[in-house]
Amino acid sequence: MLKQSLSKKRKRFEWIMKGMMWLSAGITAALVIFLVAYVLLRGIPHISWQLLSTKPSYLTESIGILPDILNTVYIVIVTLLIVLPLGVGAAIYLTEYASNQKVVSVIEYAAETLSGIPSIIYGLVGMLLFSNNMGTCLMAGALTLVIMNLPTIMRTAQESLKTVPRSYREGAFGLGAGKWRVIRTVVLPGCVDGVITGCILSVGRILGESAALLFTAGFAHALNGVIDALAAPGATLTVALYFYAKEQGEFGVAFAIAAILMILTILINFAAAFAQKHFAKRRKI
């Protein structure tokens, strides 16, 4: 009787926990679906070719977000060109070359701490370090985003490097290959999927950043070339979203920009998943 009673209580507890689990999952999924659907339904009707292909004109009072789109592309490219070599290089050093584990653990702890710092603090530091010396410009914003995304790239690449079996390295060393040749021809090809996935996810974080860029890149809507844009103030899509919603009350344009950012975020997540599966299949072959 006692065993049957305990068994019934255990089953009842399992059913309650399963119910709470399904309820939590359902609420989370419902919130995500509601948010995505609400933004897309409110924003897509306001997206037009004129909005995407023109710049704002204060004479005709027309609104265009082409400068904001180009500024976003510029800042993403420049940030990745700087942060990828730094992050992957630091990960290679910590995983393959560093012999003092205390130093490695301190650096890893510092990287994890930097990942949790609010972006507004990065904006303040970027304003003091870069904007005060270079002026408010896209380059200052890109350098600030480099500092923000460096811990993410480094930790992602480091974890990917650790997934390569030690036997691969030992086999290459046994054939007479040097340290750098082993890393270049054996280790990096074996973990390229993780590095690319981290890179794609960092693009999503760059696209969604606004607080740090308000301090460093400014919110001008001027249409410039690549070189001129990097040396001048410019608004990205997220900063333009804040400007049109908060300063001008143009909620239609704000929701259109939000819908564009939502679509880009979804595409980035799909691209990260596809890249990971693609390189995993190639590695098995």
Contacts in CASP RR format, 6 or more apart in sequence:
PFRMAT RR
TARGET T0000
AUTHOR 0000-0000-0000
METHOD contacts of the structure
MODEL  1
MLKQSLSKKRKRFEWIMKGMMWLSAGITAALVIFLVAYVLLRGIPHISWQ
LLSTKPSYLTESIGILPDILNTVYIVIVTLLIVLPLGVGAAIYLTEYASN
QKVVSVIEYAAETLSGIPSIIYGLVGMLLFSNNMGTCLMAGALTLVIMNL
PTIMRTAQESLKTVPRSYREGAFGLGAGKWRVIRTVVLPGCVDGVITGCI
LSVGRILGESAALLFTAGFAHALNGVIDALAAPGATLTVALYFYAKEQGE
FGVAFAIAAILMILTILINFAAAFAQKHFAKRRKI
36 262 0 8 1.000
36 266 0 8 1.000
39 255 0 8 1.000
39 258 0 8 1.000
39 259 0 8 1.000
39 262 0 8 1.000
40 259 0 8 1.000
40 262 0 8 1.000
40 263 0 8 1.000
42 252 0 8 1.000
42 255 0 8 1.000
42 258 0 8 1.000
42 259 0 8 1.000
43 252 0 8 1.000
43 255 0 8 1.000
43 256 0 8 1.000
43 258 0 8 1.000
43 259 0 8 1.000
44 256 0 8 1.000
44 259 0 8 1.000
46 252 0 8 1.000
46 253 0 8 1.000
46 255 0 8 1.000
46 256 0 8 1.000
46 259 0 8 1.000
47 256 0 8 1.000
47 259 0 8 1.000
47 260 0 8 1.000
50 62 0 8 1.000
50 64 0 8 1.000
51 63 0 8 1.000
51 64 0 8 1.000
51 65 0 8 1.000
51 253 0 8 1.000
51 256 0 8 1.000
52 64 0 8 1.000
52 65 0 8 1.000
52 66 0 8 1.000
52 69 0 8 1.000
53 64 0 8 1.000
53 66 0 8 1.000
54 62 0 8 1.000
54 64 0 8 1.000
54 66 0 8 1.000
55 64 0 8 1.000
55 66 0 8 1.000
55 67 0 8 1.000
55 221 0 8 1.000
55 222 0 8 1.000
55 223 0 8 1.000
56 62 0 8 1.000
56 63 0 8 1.000
56 64 0 8 1.000
56 67 0 8 1.000
56 221 0 8 1.000
63 244 0 8 1.000
63 250 0 8 1.000
63 253 0 8 1.000
64 221 0 8 1.000
64 253 0 8 1.000
65 237 0 8 1.000
65 240 0 8 1.000
65 253 0 8 1.000
65 256 0 8 1.000
65 257 0 8 1.000
66 223 0 8 1.000
67 220 0 8 1.000
67 221 0 8 1.000
67 222 0 8 1.000
67 223 0 8 1.000
67 224 0 8 1.000
67 234 0 8 1.000
67 235 0 8 1.000
68 221 0 8 1.000
68 234 0 8 1.000
68 235 0 8 1.000
68 236 0 8 1.000
68 237 0 8 1.000
68 239 0 8 1.000
68 240 0 8 1.000
68 257 0 8 1.000
69 237 0 8 1.000
70 223 0 8 1.000
70 224 0 8 1.000
70 225 0 8 1.000
70 229 0 8 1.000
71 138 0 8 1.000
71 217 0 8 1.000
71 229 0 8 1.000
71 234 0 8 1.000
71 235 0 8 1.000
71 236 0 8 1.000
72 207 0 8 1.000
72 236 0 8 1.000
72 237 0 8 1.000
74 138 0 8 1.000
74 226 0 8 1.000
74 229 0 8 1.000
74 230 0 8 1.000
75 138 0 8 1.000
75 141 0 8 1.000
75 142 0 8 1.000
75 145 0 8 1.000
75 206 0 8 1.000
75 213 0 8 1.000
75 217 0 8 1.000
75 236 0 8 1.000
76 203 0 8 1.000
76 206 0 8 1.000
76 207 0 8 1.000
78 138 0 8 1.000
78 139 0 8 1.000
78 142 0 8 1.000
78 230 0 8 1.000
79 142 0 8 1.000
79 145 0 8 1.000
79 146 0 8 1.000
79 149 0 8 1.000
79 206 0 8 1.000
80 199 0 8 1.000
80 202 0 8 1.000
80 203 0 8 1.000
80 206 0 8 1.000
82 142 0 8 1.000
82 143 0 8 1.000
82 146 0 8 1.000
83 145 0 8 1.000
83 146 0 8 1.000
83 149 0 8 1.000
83 150 0 8 1.000
83 153 0 8 1.000
83 202 0 8 1.000
84 153 0 8 1.000
84 199 0 8 1.000
86 146 0 8 1.000
86 150 0 8 1.000
86 153 0 8 1.000
86 154 0 8 1.000
87 150 0 8 1.000
87 153 0 8 1.000
87 154 0 8 1.000
87 157 0 8 1.000
88 153 0 8 1.000
88 154 0 8 1.000
88 157 0 8 1.000
88 195 0 8 1.000
89 157 0 8 1.000
90 107 0 8 1.000
90 150 0 8 1.000
90 154 0 8 1.000
91 153 0 8 1.000
91 154 0 8 1.000
91 155 0 8 1.000
91 156 0 8 1.000
91 157 0 8 1.000
91 158 0 8 1.000
91 160 0 8 1.000
91 161 0 8 1.000
92 157 0 8 1.000
92 161 0 8 1.000
92 183 0 8 1.000
92 187 0 8 1.000
94 104 0 8 1.000
94 107 0 8 1.000
94 108 0 8 1.000
94 154 0 8 1.000
94 158 0 8 1.000
95 158 0 8 1.000
95 161 0 8 1.000
95 162 0 8 1.000
96 161 0 8 1.000
96 179 0 8 1.000
96 183 0 8 1.000
96 187 0 8 1.000
97 179 0 8 1.000
98 104 0 8 1.000
108 155 0 8 1.000
108 158 0 8 1.000
111 150 0 8 1.000
111 151 0 8 1.000
111 154 0 8 1.000
111 155 0 8 1.000
112 151 0 8 1.000
112 155 0 8 1.000
114 147 0 8 1.000
114 150 0 8 1.000
114 151 0 8 1.000
115 151 0 8 1.000
115 152 0 8 1.000
115 155 0 8 1.000
118 211 0 8 1.000
119 148 0 8 1.000
119 209 0 8 1.000
119 211 0 8 1.000
119 212 0 8 1.000
120 211 0 8 1.000
120 212 0 8 1.000
120 215 0 8 1.000
122 144 0 8 1.000
122 147 0 8 1.000
122 148 0 8 1.000
122 212 0 8 1.000
123 144 0 8 1.000
123 211 0 8 1.000
123 212 0 8 1.000
123 213 0 8 1.000
123 214 0 8 1.000
123 215 0 8 1.000
123 216 0 8 1.000
124 215 0 8 1.000
125 144 0 8 1.000
125 147 0 8 1.000
126 140 0 8 1.000
126 141 0 8 1.000
126 143 0 8 1.000
126 144 0 8 1.000
126 147 0 8 1.000
126 212 0 8 1.000
126 215 0 8 1.000
126 216 0 8 1.000
127 140 0 8 1.000
127 215 0 8 1.000
127 216 0 8 1.000
129 143 0 8 1.000
130 139 0 8 1.000
130 140 0 8 1.000
130 141 0 8 1.000
130 143 0 8 1.000
130 144 0 8 1.000
130 216 0 8 1.000
131 137 0 8 1.000
131 140 0 8 1.000
131 215 0 8 1.000
131 216 0 8 1.000
134 140 0 8 1.000
136 216 0 8 1.000
136 217 0 8 1.000
136 218 0 8 1.000
136 233 0 8 1.000
137 217 0 8 1.000
137 230 0 8 1.000
137 231 0 8 1.000
137 232 0 8 1.000
137 233 0 8 1.000
137 234 0 8 1.000
138 217 0 8 1.000
138 229 0 8 1.000
138 230 0 8 1.000
138 231 0 8 1.000
138 232 0 8 1.000
138 233 0 8 1.000
138 234 0 8 1.000
139 230 0 8 1.000
139 231 0 8 1.000
140 216 0 8 1.000
140 217 0 8 1.000
141 212 0 8 1.000
141 213 0 8 1.000
141 216 0 8 1.000
141 217 0 8 1.000
142 217 0 8 1.000
142 230 0 8 1.000
143 216 0 8 1.000
144 212 0 8 1.000
144 213 0 8 1.000
144 215 0 8 1.000
144 216 0 8 1.000
145 206 0 8 1.000
145 209 0 8 1.000
145 212 0 8 1.000
145 213 0 8 1.000
148 205 0 8 1.000
148 209 0 8 1.000
148 212 0 8 1.000
149 202 0 8 1.000
149 205 0 8 1.000
149 206 0 8 1.000
152 198 0 8 1.000
152 201 0 8 1.000
152 202 0 8 1.000
152 205 0 8 1.000
153 198 0 8 1.000
153 199 0 8 1.000
153 202 0 8 1.000
156 194 0 8 1.000
156 195 0 8 1.000
156 197 0 8 1.000
156 198 0 8 1.000
156 201 0 8 1.000
157 191 0 8 1.000
157 194 0 8 1.000
157 195 0 8 1.000
157 198 0 8 1.000
159 194 0 8 1.000
160 191 0 8 1.000
160 192 0 8 1.000
160 193 0 8 1.000
160 194 0 8 1.000
160 195 0 8 1.000
161 187 0 8 1.000
161 191 0 8 1.000
163 191 0 8 1.000
164 186 0 8 1.000
164 187 0 8 1.000
164 190 0 8 1.000
164 191 0 8 1.000
168 186 0 8 1.000
168 187 0 8 1.000
168 190 0 8 1.000
169 182 0 8 1.000
169 186 0 8 1.000
169 187 0 8 1.000
172 178 0 8 1.000
172 181 0 8 1.000
172 182 0 8 1.000
172 185 0 8 1.000
172 186 0 8 1.000
173 182 0 8 1.000
177 185 0 8 1.000
177 186 0 8 1.000
188 195 0 8 1.000
190 283 0 8 1.000
192 279 0 8 1.000
193 275 0 8 1.000
193 276 0 8 1.000
193 278 0 8 1.000
193 279 0 8 1.000
193 280 0 8 1.000
193 283 0 8 1.000
194 276 0 8 1.000
194 279 0 8 1.000
196 275 0 8 1.000
196 276 0 8 1.000
196 279 0 8 1.000
197 272 0 8 1.000
197 275 0 8 1.000
197 276 0 8 1.000
198 272 0 8 1.000
200 268 0 8 1.000
200 271 0 8 1.000
200 272 0 8 1.000
200 275 0 8 1.000
201 268 0 8 1.000
201 272 0 8 1.000
203 268 0 8 1.000
204 264 0 8 1.000
204 265 0 8 1.000
204 268 0 8 1.000
207 236 0 8 1.000
207 237 0 8 1.000
207 238 0 8 1.000
207 261 0 8 1.000
207 264 0 8 1.000
207 265 0 8 1.000
207 268 0 8 1.000
208 238 0 8 1.000
208 261 0 8 1.000
208 265 0 8 1.000
209 236 0 8 1.000
209 238 0 8 1.000
210 236 0 8 1.000
210 238 0 8 1.000
210 239 0 8 1.000
210 241 0 8 1.000
210 242 0 8 1.000
213 235 0 8 1.000
213 236 0 8 1.000
213 238 0 8 1.000
213 239 0 8 1.000
214 239 0 8 1.000
214 242 0 8 1.000
217 233 0 8 1.000
217 234 0 8 1.000
217 235 0 8 1.000
217 236 0 8 1.000
217 239 0 8 1.000
218 233 0 8 1.000
218 234 0 8 1.000
218 235 0 8 1.000
218 239 0 8 1.000
219 233 0 8 1.000
219 234 0 8 1.000
219 235 0 8 1.000
219 239 0 8 1.000
219 240 0 8 1.000
219 242 0 8 1.000
219 243 0 8 1.000
220 232 0 8 1.000
220 233 0 8 1.000
220 234 0 8 1.000
220 235 0 8 1.000
221 234 0 8 1.000
221 235 0 8 1.000
221 240 0 8 1.000
222 232 0 8 1.000
222 233 0 8 1.000
222 234 0 8 1.000
224 232 0 8 1.000
235 243 0 8 1.000
237 257 0 8 1.000
237 260 0 8 1.000
237 261 0 8 1.000
238 261 0 8 1.000
240 257 0 8 1.000
241 254 0 8 1.000
241 257 0 8 1.000
241 258 0 8 1.000
241 261 0 8 1.000
244 250 0 8 1.000
244 251 0 8 1.000
244 252 0 8 1.000
244 253 0 8 1.000
244 254 0 8 1.000
244 257 0 8 1.000
245 251 0 8 1.000
245 254 0 8 1.000
END
